[in-house]
């Protein structure tokens, strides 16, 4: 007999029904579980395997004595750099505590309960928790078999109730991007009375792989748009929690800013981000090393008889002849941390973050051993 759920009157029902947030297996969380992370190859959270720019590290050290002060609200010095590079007006740039705060804010500013949101899936697992809390009518559009977004499916799901449409390029967990010949069609197919939000967390990897400049197409769009970036990936600053959004208008930017906290970007993160933006040489170093490691992983997975998805990011995903979560747990027991896809219907997919050559080799050897044992 099913037990009747008791609801608390002081918590919104949608939040009580939403799935609980799960703590990601960060280095600290694994150590708290008693694991010696010095002996574990961390290849599960799409973190950079290199530290950030030495100039960024020095900037943090130089300003440690200032952490008793509040950080600048909305990062004016960083805004100057981004505005100059992108041609986007300063008043149309919004800063966030990582890109996730800005993605959540994009939903917050556009949706009321019962209104429509279109989301390609599988994608970043954080979207699940975000959309569940908004009591929205969510249309999840399965990606194509090669991991690319089903643009026709996204367009077909838009109706009179739709308020916001998401495009993710490059996408997590597939690693694919919207190619240049498809990008204009993808953007132009979203009606002008619907907010288009583009998640570009892996932007730098896509550009380095020869991908299109999404912003140049968005600038020609008549309807409203937001595109979101982060310093967590190619700039190797996942622990600093800093991201930014470019918006089509000051009205959109003001609405998005209203969804954020006042002092939402840590002070040291702002100093580090400035130096990271200016250190192009270090960024290119990380991008090139990541490309080399990604190709090593891809070839190695093919040599194991698997068919990995083509990726332009700092991870590679593949279908395996076993349950992905079981593979993930067994890999961790053998000293390699990877991840499994979270979406229903993809229980036999795993995702491996690119690392150094020796860690990539160890991962491939361990995966072969695990798959043979399972």
N, C-alpha and C positions, 0 to 999 in steps of 0.2 A: 504493500500500500504506500502510495506516494505521500510524503510528508508535506503539509501545506506550509508554504514559506511565510514567515512572520515579517512584515515590513515595519520599519521604524518611521514614525510620522515626521521626524525632523531631518530625514535624508531623502533626497529625491529618489523616486522609485527607479528611474532610469539608471542612476548610479548604483543602486542596490542590485539591479539585474545585470549590470555590466560585469564582464569578467574581471577578476582581481588582477591588479598589476603584479607582475613577477619580477623579482630582482634579477637583472642580468648577471651572468657569471663573471663579474669583474675580478681583477686580481685580488682586491681586498676581500670580496665575498668568498672566493676560493680559499684564501688563507684563513678566513674565519671558520670555514668548514674543516680546517686542519690539514689542508693540502699544502705541500711545499711547492709554491709556484716557481721557484728558481729552477725546478726540474720539469716544468711544464712548458711546452711550446704553445704560446697563446695565439691561436689562429681562428678565433671564434667571433670576435666583435667588430671586425673591420677597422681596427685601430691601425695607425701607421707603425711599421716595424722600425722606423727611424724616429729619433726625437725631433722636436721642432728646430727651427733655425737657431744656431748658437747666439745670434743677435737677439732673438726673442727671449731666450733663457737669460741672457745678461740683462735685458730690460726688466724682467721680473725681479731679478736679484737687486738691481739698482733701486727698485721702488718698494721693496718689502717694508720699509719704515713708514710707508704711506697708507698701509691697509687699515689704519684707524679712521680714515676718511671715506666718505661715500664716493663711489665712482661717478664719473660724468654721466648724466642721464642722456641716453641716445647718442653717446660717443661722437661729439662734433668733429674731432680731429680725424677720426677714421672716416666719417661721412665725407669730409673734404677729398680724401684719397679716392674713395669709391665713386663719388660724383665726377671727379676729373677723368677717371678711367672709363666710366660707362656712358657719360653724357646725360645721366639721370639727375634731375634737379635734386638739390639737397633735401627739400621738403618732401621728397617722394622716397626717401630711404629710411628704413626702420630697423633698429637693432634688437636682437633677442638673446635670451639665455639658451644658446644653441638654436638650431633651425627648428626643433620640435615646438618650441614656444610659439614661433611665428606660424607654423602650419596649423597648430591648434587655434591661434588667433584668427587665422583666415577663415576657419569654420565658424568661430565665435561671432565674427563681424557680419557674416552673411546668412546664417541659418537660424530659423526659429523652429520649435518643435513641429514635426510633421512635414517639413519642407525637404526638398530633394538634394542629394549629393551623389555624384558619380565618381567611382574610384576603381582604377584598374588594379587587379590582384593576380598573383601574390605581390605584395610590396612590403615596405618597412612595417614591422609588427606593431609599432607604436600607433599607427593609424587606427587599429582595431579599438584600442582603449579610447582614443580621441573621439571617434564617431559615435561610439556607444553612449557616451555621456550626453550627447546633444539631442537625443530622441528624434533623430533625423530619419528620413526615408532614404536608405542607402542602396544604391544600385552598384553591386560589385561586378565588374566586367573581367572575366578570366582572360589572362594573357594568352597569346598564341603559343603553339608548341615549342617554338624556338626562344621563348621567353620575352618576346617583344610585345608591346602594348597593342591590343586589338583596337585600332583607331576607329574602324567602322562600328564596332560594338559600343565604344564610348559615345560616339555621335548618336547612335540609335537609341541609347538609353536616356538621352536628354529630352525632357518634356516640359510642359508649362509650369510644373512644380519645382523644377531644378533651379537651385540658386548658385551652386558652385560645382565646378568640374576640376578634377586633379589630373595632371599629367606628371609622370615621374621619369626623368631622363638625365643620366643613365639610371636604370631601375635596380633596386635592391629587393629581392635576392637574385635576380636573373643575371644582372651585369650588362644587359643590353641597353642600347640607346635608340632614340628615334632618329633615324637617318635624315639627311638633309632633304632628300626628295619627298619625304613623308611629313616633315615638320610643318610646312606651311599648311598642308591639308589638315593636319591634326589641330592646329591653332585656329585656322579659319572656319572650321566646322563647329566651333562653339559659338552659339548666338551672342549677340552684342549685349543682351540684357542678363547674361549669366557671367558670374565671376570665374575667371580661369586662373587656377593656381598651379604653377610649375615648380616641382620639387627638384632642385638642382644640387643636392648635397654632394654628388659625385661629378660636378661640373668640370673640374680641372682635368680629371682623367679622360672625360669625353672629348674635351678640346684637344688634349695631347694625342688622342687616338685619331684625330682628324675629323671629329664630329662637328656638327653645325653650331653656330652661335644663336642660341634660342632668343636672346634679348633683341637681336636685330630684327627678328620676325615679330616679336611681341610689340615692338615700337610701332609697327604698321597696323596693329589691331585697333579697331574702333572701340571695341568693348573693353570692360575693366579687366585688369590682370595683376597678379602678384607673382614674382619669381623669387625663390628662397635659396640661400647659400649658407654654408657652414665652414668653420675653420677646423672641424673635427677630423677631417679625412686627409686631404692632400697637404694641409698645413700642419698636420700632426699635433693638434691641440684639442683632442677629445676631452681632456680633463679640465679645460678652461671654460667650456660652455659659452661659446660666442658664435652668433650667426647674424645674418642680415637679410632683409627683403627689399627688393626694388618694386615700386608700385607704379601703376599707370597714371595715378593722379594724387594730388595732395589730399583729396577727400578720402581715398582708399587708405593712404598712409596714416592719416589722422585716426581713422577708425581702427586700423590695425594697432597703432600705438596705444590706443585706449584699452586694448585687451592685455597689455603687458604691465608688469610691475614698474615702478618708477626707476629704481636702481637695480635693473635686472641683469646687467652685464658686469661681472666682477672687475675690479680695478686693474688687477694684474693681467687679466685677459685682454684688456684694452691696450695696455703697453705692449704686450706680446704680439697682439694682432697687427699693430702698426709696423713693427719690425719685420714680421712675417710677410706682410704685403710688399714691403720694400726689398726683401731678399729674394729676388726672382731666381737667382742662381741655386739657392737651396731648394726652392720649389721644384725646379726642373730636375735637380738631382733625385729628389724623392719620386717624381713621376717616371723618370727613366729606370730607376732601380725597381720600381713597382712593375713596370712593363716587363722587364727581364724576368722577375720572379713569377709574374702571371703566366708568361709563356712557358716557363719551366713546369709550373703546376698543370697547365693545360695539357702539355705533351705527356707528362707523367700519368695523368688520369686516362688519357687515350691509350697509353701503353698497358694500363691495367684492364683494358677492354671496356672501359666506360665511355660514355658520350657526353662530355661536359658541354655546357652551354657557352657560346662565345661571349666573352666578357671584355669590357673596356675599363673595368674598375680595379679596385684593389682586392678583389675576391673572385673566386671561381665556384660555380655551382654545378652539381651533377646528380643525375639519378643513380641510385645504387640498388643492387638486388637484395635489399633488406630494409627493415624499418629504420628511417633516418635517425630517430631519437635513440634507438638501441645502438646504432653505429656511433652516434655522438657520445653516449655514455661510456661505451667500451673504449673508444679512442682516448677519452679523458683518463680512464683507468690505466691506459698505456702511455700516458704522458703527453698527449696532444689534444689540445682543446679546439674543437671545430663547432659548427652549429648545424641545426636541422631546420628545414623550412617549417613555418608554423601553420600555414593554411591547410584547411581540409582539402583532401584530394592530392596533396603533394607530400604524403607521409614518407615517401621513399626518396626524398631529395635532401642533400646536404650542401652546406656552403662552407668554403674554406677561404680564410683570409690569407692574402699573399704575405709571405715573410721572407727572411733571408734564405740564401741558397741551402744552408745546412738544415734549417727548420723545414723548408719545403721538401727536401729529400727525406727527412725523418718522417714527415707527415705521410708521404706517399708509401714508404715502406711499412709504416704502421697500418695504414688503411688497407694495404694488400693483405697483411696478416689478419686484420680484423674481419675483412670480408670473407677470407678463406675459413676462418673459425666459425663465423655465423652461418 
